Amino acid sequence: MAKIAGIPQISSVNFYSTETNASTSLGAFAVDQVGRGYRYAQAGATDLVAGDLQQAGAEDTQFNELAVPAALTAGTTAIVVTNGTTTIAAGDFNDGILTVSVTPGIGQTFRILSHTTGASGAAITFNIEDPLTVALTTSSKVTVRKSPFRSVIIQPTTHTGPAVGIANTAVTAAKYCWVQSKGIGAALTDATVVAATTMGLSPSVTTAGCVTKHVNQDQYIGRSLVAVNVSAKVYPVYLQMD
């Protein structure tokens, strides 16, 4: 399968396919012939269910404000930091994000291409797509996050990450797939009635993997195309996560 690159364009990708090895970058966006949008993702440790809402893996705060052990000059693309207490394995942060969260250099944000591995307190090198534009010192702090499309899970009732899309098909744990994030589709619903005048949707807090009537201050993910939902059934929706 060809890698998805450049601006979104109509794609001949089979959005119902699954793969053992990644064929494009996590989070790559593609659209089909009728404008439905999809993101390339990897299933987490549990199988994904068709029609269920998926969320990013749970946040790990051990990757907040990591120390920079030595000064780094502008133009550098290899960012060395001191790891927190969570071991970093190969590829964990590929296609993720690195941001300078404490000055000097605050606000710079980069896509992570690759990185070294290491346990608690180890020196980790993150290779970024674009070079630093402002030098870092040992006073700088760096925060890193995995791609929200790596190790996605069925949205739990206690939300631990943002919703990223609806699974198009059953996906075996750890395999790569496409999740729908935009346009006309379908989603598992809970028993909350969505009135015809207020048909916005949010992730459910009562039933895992479900969408529900939009909750104020919760994530808005789209609109229902059915005025009265029935628990544990899949109904048409208009997704607006992209």
The 8 nearest C-alpha neighbors of each residue, nearest first, counted from 0:
[[1, 22, 2, 12, 23, 3, 13, 21],
 [2, 0, 3, 22, 23, 12, 4, 11],
 [1, 3, 23, 4, 22, 0, 24, 27],
 [2, 4, 23, 27, 1, 5, 29, 28],
 [5, 3, 2, 6, 27, 7, 28, 23],
 [4, 6, 7, 3, 8, 28, 27, 2],
 [5, 7, 8, 4, 28, 29, 3, 9],
 [8, 6, 29, 28, 5, 30, 9, 4],
 [9, 7, 10, 30, 6, 29, 31, 5],
 [8, 10, 31, 30, 32, 29, 11, 7],
 [9, 11, 12, 31, 30, 8, 29, 32],
 [10, 12, 13, 9, 31, 32, 14, 30],
 [13, 11, 10, 14, 0, 31, 29, 16],
 [12, 14, 15, 16, 11, 10, 177, 17],
 [13, 15, 177, 16, 12, 167, 176, 37],
 [16, 14, 13, 168, 167, 17, 177, 176],
 [15, 17, 14, 13, 176, 18, 177, 168],
 [18, 16, 176, 175, 174, 170, 15, 19],
 [17, 19, 175, 20, 174, 176, 21, 16],
 [18, 20, 174, 175, 21, 17, 173, 176],
 [21, 19, 18, 22, 175, 174, 17, 23],
 [20, 22, 23, 175, 18, 19, 24, 25],
 [21, 23, 0, 2, 20, 1, 24, 18],
 [24, 22, 2, 21, 3, 25, 27, 1],
 [25, 23, 27, 26, 94, 22, 39, 21],
 [26, 24, 39, 40, 27, 148, 94, 23],
 [25, 27, 39, 38, 148, 28, 24, 40],
 [28, 26, 39, 38, 25, 24, 3, 29],
 [29, 27, 38, 37, 26, 7, 39, 36],
 [30, 28, 7, 37, 36, 10, 8, 38],
 [29, 31, 36, 9, 35, 34, 10, 8],
 [30, 32, 9, 34, 10, 35, 33, 36],
 [31, 33, 34, 9, 30, 10, 35, 11],
 [34, 32, 31, 35, 30, 9, 182, 183],
 [35, 33, 31, 30, 32, 36, 182, 9],
 [34, 36, 182, 30, 181, 31, 33, 183],
 [37, 35, 30, 181, 180, 29, 179, 34],
 [36, 38, 179, 180, 178, 29, 28, 177],
 [39, 37, 28, 26, 178, 177, 27, 40],
 [38, 40, 177, 26, 25, 27, 176, 178],
 [41, 39, 148, 176, 25, 175, 177, 149],
 [40, 42, 175, 149, 150, 174, 173, 176],
 [43, 41, 173, 150, 151, 172, 174, 175],
 [150, 42, 44, 151, 173, 45, 172, 152],
 [43, 45, 172, 173, 42, 46, 150, 152],
 [46, 44, 172, 43, 47, 152, 42, 171],
 [45, 47, 172, 171, 170, 48, 44, 42],
 [48, 46, 170, 169, 153, 45, 171, 42],
 [47, 49, 169, 51, 50, 166, 168, 46],
 [48, 50, 168, 169, 166, 167, 51, 47],
 [51, 49, 186, 166, 187, 165, 167, 48],
 [52, 50, 208, 187, 49, 48, 165, 166],
 [53, 51, 165, 208, 154, 209, 164, 153],
 [52, 54, 153, 154, 152, 164, 162, 165],
 [55, 53, 162, 154, 163, 161, 152, 151],
 [56, 54, 147, 151, 160, 161, 148, 162],
 [55, 57, 151, 150, 160, 152, 54, 58],
 [56, 58, 159, 160, 55, 59, 158, 54],
 [57, 59, 60, 56, 160, 159, 144, 55],
 [60, 58, 61, 62, 57, 63, 144, 85],
 [59, 61, 62, 63, 58, 83, 64, 142],
 [62, 60, 83, 59, 63, 84, 85, 82],
 [61, 63, 60, 143, 142, 83, 65, 59],
 [64, 62, 142, 60, 61, 65, 143, 141],
 [65, 63, 140, 142, 141, 66, 100, 62],
 [66, 64, 141, 140, 63, 81, 142, 80],
 [65, 67, 140, 81, 80, 68, 64, 141],
 [66, 68, 80, 137, 69, 140, 139, 81],
 [69, 67, 137, 66, 80, 81, 70, 79],
 [70, 68, 137, 67, 71, 136, 79, 135],
 [69, 71, 136, 135, 137, 72, 68, 67],
 [72, 70, 135, 134, 136, 69, 75, 73],
 [71, 73, 134, 75, 74, 135, 70, 133],
 [72, 74, 134, 131, 132, 133, 75, 71],
 [75, 73, 130, 131, 132, 72, 76, 133],
 [74, 76, 130, 131, 73, 77, 72, 71],
 [75, 77, 130, 127, 126, 78, 129, 131],
 [78, 76, 126, 125, 75, 124, 79, 127],
 [79, 77, 125, 124, 76, 126, 80, 75],
 [78, 80, 124, 123, 125, 77, 67, 122],
 [81, 79, 67, 123, 66, 122, 65, 68],
 [82, 80, 122, 66, 120, 121, 65, 123],
 [81, 83, 120, 121, 119, 122, 80, 123],
 [84, 82, 61, 119, 120, 85, 62, 81],
 [83, 85, 119, 61, 120, 86, 82, 118],
 [86, 84, 83, 119, 87, 61, 118, 82],
 [85, 87, 118, 117, 119, 88, 84, 116],
 [88, 86, 116, 117, 118, 85, 91, 89],
 [89, 87, 116, 91, 90, 86, 117, 115],
 [88, 90, 91, 116, 87, 115, 114, 92],
 [89, 91, 93, 92, 88, 113, 114, 87],
 [92, 90, 89, 88, 93, 87, 145, 149],
 [93, 91, 145, 95, 90, 94, 111, 146],
 [92, 94, 113, 90, 112, 95, 111, 91],
 [95, 93, 111, 146, 112, 110, 25, 92],
 [96, 94, 146, 145, 92, 111, 93, 144],
 [95, 97, 110, 144, 111, 109, 143, 98],
 [98, 96, 143, 109, 108, 142, 110, 111],
 [99, 97, 108, 142, 107, 141, 100, 109],
 [98, 100, 141, 105, 107, 106, 101, 140],
 [99, 101, 105, 141, 140, 98, 142, 106],
 [102, 100, 140, 139, 105, 99, 103, 141],
 [103, 101, 105, 104, 139, 100, 138, 140],
 [102, 104, 139, 105, 135, 101, 136, 138],
 [103, 105, 102, 133, 135, 134, 99, 107],
 [104, 106, 102, 99, 101, 100, 103, 107],
 [107, 105, 99, 108, 100, 98, 104, 101],
 [108, 106, 99, 98, 105, 104, 109, 131],
 [109, 107, 98, 97, 106, 99, 96, 110],
 [108, 110, 97, 96, 127, 98, 111, 128],
 [109, 111, 96, 128, 127, 95, 94, 97],
 [112, 110, 127, 95, 94, 93, 96, 113],
 [111, 113, 93, 127, 126, 94, 128, 110],
 [114, 112, 93, 126, 111, 125, 90, 92],
 [115, 113, 125, 124, 126, 116, 123, 90],
 [114, 116, 124, 123, 125, 89, 117, 113],
 [117, 115, 87, 88, 89, 123, 114, 118],
 [116, 118, 87, 121, 86, 123, 119, 88],
 [117, 119, 86, 121, 87, 120, 85, 84],
 [118, 120, 84, 83, 121, 85, 86, 82],
 [119, 121, 82, 83, 81, 118, 84, 122],
 [122, 120, 82, 117, 119, 118, 81, 123],
 [121, 123, 81, 80, 82, 79, 120, 124],
 [124, 122, 80, 79, 115, 121, 81, 82],
 [123, 125, 79, 78, 114, 115, 77, 126],
 [126, 124, 114, 78, 77, 113, 127, 79],
 [125, 127, 77, 113, 112, 76, 114, 111],
 [128, 126, 111, 76, 112, 129, 110, 109],
 [127, 129, 110, 112, 111, 109, 130, 126],
 [130, 128, 127, 76, 109, 131, 110, 74],
 [131, 129, 76, 74, 75, 132, 128, 127],
 [132, 130, 73, 74, 75, 133, 76, 134],
 [131, 133, 73, 74, 130, 134, 107, 104],
 [134, 132, 73, 104, 131, 135, 72, 103],
 [133, 135, 72, 73, 71, 104, 131, 132],
 [136, 134, 71, 70, 103, 104, 139, 72],
 [135, 137, 70, 138, 139, 71, 103, 69],
 [136, 138, 67, 139, 69, 68, 70, 135],
 [137, 139, 136, 140, 103, 102, 67, 101],
 [140, 138, 102, 101, 103, 136, 137, 135],
 [141, 139, 64, 101, 66, 65, 100, 99],
 [140, 142, 99, 64, 65, 100, 98, 143],
 [141, 143, 63, 64, 98, 62, 97, 65],
 [144, 142, 97, 96, 62, 98, 141, 63],
 [143, 145, 96, 95, 146, 97, 92, 142],
 [146, 144, 95, 92, 147, 96, 91, 149],
 [145, 147, 95, 148, 149, 94, 144, 92],
 [148, 146, 55, 149, 145, 56, 151, 163],
 [147, 149, 40, 146, 26, 151, 25, 55],
 [150, 148, 41, 146, 151, 147, 40, 145],
 [43, 151, 149, 42, 41, 56, 152, 148],
 [150, 152, 55, 42, 43, 56, 149, 54],
 [153, 151, 53, 54, 43, 154, 56, 150],
 [152, 154, 53, 208, 52, 155, 54, 47],
 [155, 153, 208, 53, 54, 207, 52, 152],
 [156, 154, 207, 157, 158, 153, 208, 206],
 [155, 157, 204, 207, 205, 158, 206, 203],
 [158, 156, 155, 204, 159, 154, 205, 207],
 [157, 159, 155, 160, 156, 154, 161, 204],
 [160, 158, 57, 157, 58, 161, 56, 155],
 [159, 161, 55, 57, 158, 54, 56, 58],
 [162, 160, 54, 55, 163, 159, 218, 158],
 [161, 163, 54, 53, 164, 55, 160, 52],
 [164, 162, 54, 53, 161, 55, 180, 240],
 [165, 163, 180, 179, 178, 53, 52, 162],
 [164, 166, 52, 179, 178, 51, 53, 50],
 [165, 167, 178, 49, 50, 168, 51, 48],
 [168, 166, 49, 15, 178, 165, 50, 179],
 [167, 169, 49, 166, 15, 170, 48, 50],
 [168, 170, 48, 49, 47, 171, 167, 166],
 [171, 169, 47, 46, 168, 172, 174, 48],
 [170, 172, 46, 174, 173, 47, 169, 42],
 [171, 173, 46, 45, 44, 42, 43, 174],
 [174, 172, 42, 43, 41, 44, 171, 175],
 [175, 173, 19, 42, 18, 172, 41, 171],
 [176, 174, 41, 18, 17, 40, 21, 19],
 [175, 177, 17, 40, 39, 41, 16, 18],
 [176, 178, 39, 38, 14, 40, 37, 179],
 [179, 177, 166, 164, 165, 38, 37, 167],
 [178, 180, 37, 164, 165, 36, 181, 38],
 [179, 181, 164, 240, 37, 36, 238, 241],
 [182, 180, 36, 238, 239, 35, 241, 240],
 [183, 181, 35, 238, 237, 184, 36, 34],
 [184, 182, 237, 236, 238, 35, 181, 235],
 [183, 185, 236, 235, 237, 182, 238, 186],
 [186, 184, 235, 236, 234, 233, 50, 183],
 [187, 185, 50, 233, 234, 51, 188, 235],
 [186, 188, 233, 209, 232, 50, 51, 231],
 [189, 187, 209, 210, 230, 231, 232, 211],
 [188, 190, 230, 191, 209, 211, 231, 206],
 [189, 191, 230, 229, 228, 192, 188, 231],
 [192, 190, 189, 211, 193, 212, 228, 229],
 [191, 193, 227, 228, 194, 190, 212, 226],
 [194, 192, 198, 212, 226, 227, 191, 195],
 [195, 193, 197, 196, 226, 198, 192, 227],
 [194, 196, 226, 197, 198, 193, 225, 227],
 [195, 197, 194, 198, 193, 226, 199, 223],
 [198, 196, 194, 195, 199, 193, 212, 213],
 [197, 199, 223, 193, 222, 195, 194, 196],
 [198, 200, 222, 213, 197, 221, 212, 223],
 [201, 199, 213, 212, 222, 221, 211, 220],
 [200, 202, 213, 219, 211, 220, 218, 210],
 [203, 201, 210, 211, 209, 204, 200, 218],
 [204, 202, 210, 211, 209, 205, 206, 156],
 [203, 205, 156, 206, 157, 202, 207, 155],
 [206, 204, 156, 203, 207, 189, 209, 157],
 [207, 205, 209, 156, 203, 204, 189, 208],
 [208, 206, 155, 156, 209, 154, 205, 153],
 [207, 209, 52, 51, 154, 153, 206, 155],
 [210, 208, 188, 187, 203, 207, 189, 206],
 [209, 211, 202, 188, 203, 201, 200, 187],
 [210, 212, 203, 200, 201, 189, 202, 188],
 [211, 213, 200, 193, 199, 201, 214, 191],
 [214, 212, 200, 201, 199, 211, 219, 215],
 [213, 215, 217, 201, 216, 212, 200, 218],
 [214, 216, 217, 213, 218, 219, 201, 212],
 [217, 215, 214, 218, 219, 213, 201, 202],
 [218, 216, 214, 215, 219, 201, 213, 202],
 [217, 219, 201, 220, 216, 202, 161, 214],
 [220, 218, 201, 200, 221, 217, 213, 199],
 [219, 221, 240, 239, 201, 200, 238, 218],
 [222, 220, 238, 239, 200, 237, 199, 219],
 [223, 221, 199, 237, 200, 198, 236, 238],
 [222, 224, 236, 198, 225, 237, 199, 200],
 [223, 225, 236, 235, 222, 226, 237, 234],
 [226, 224, 223, 227, 228, 235, 234, 236],
 [225, 227, 195, 193, 194, 228, 224, 198],
 [228, 226, 192, 193, 225, 229, 194, 195],
 [227, 229, 192, 190, 188, 193, 226, 225],
 [230, 228, 190, 232, 189, 231, 188, 227],
 [229, 231, 190, 189, 232, 188, 228, 191],
 [232, 230, 188, 189, 187, 229, 233, 190],
 [233, 231, 187, 230, 188, 229, 234, 189],
 [232, 234, 187, 186, 188, 185, 50, 231],
 [235, 233, 185, 186, 232, 236, 187, 225],
 [236, 234, 185, 224, 184, 186, 225, 223],
 [237, 235, 223, 224, 185, 184, 222, 183],
 [236, 238, 183, 182, 222, 221, 184, 223],
 [239, 237, 221, 181, 182, 180, 220, 240],
 [238, 240, 221, 181, 220, 241, 180, 237],
 [239, 241, 180, 220, 181, 238, 163, 221],
 [240, 239, 181, 180, 36, 238, 220, 37]]
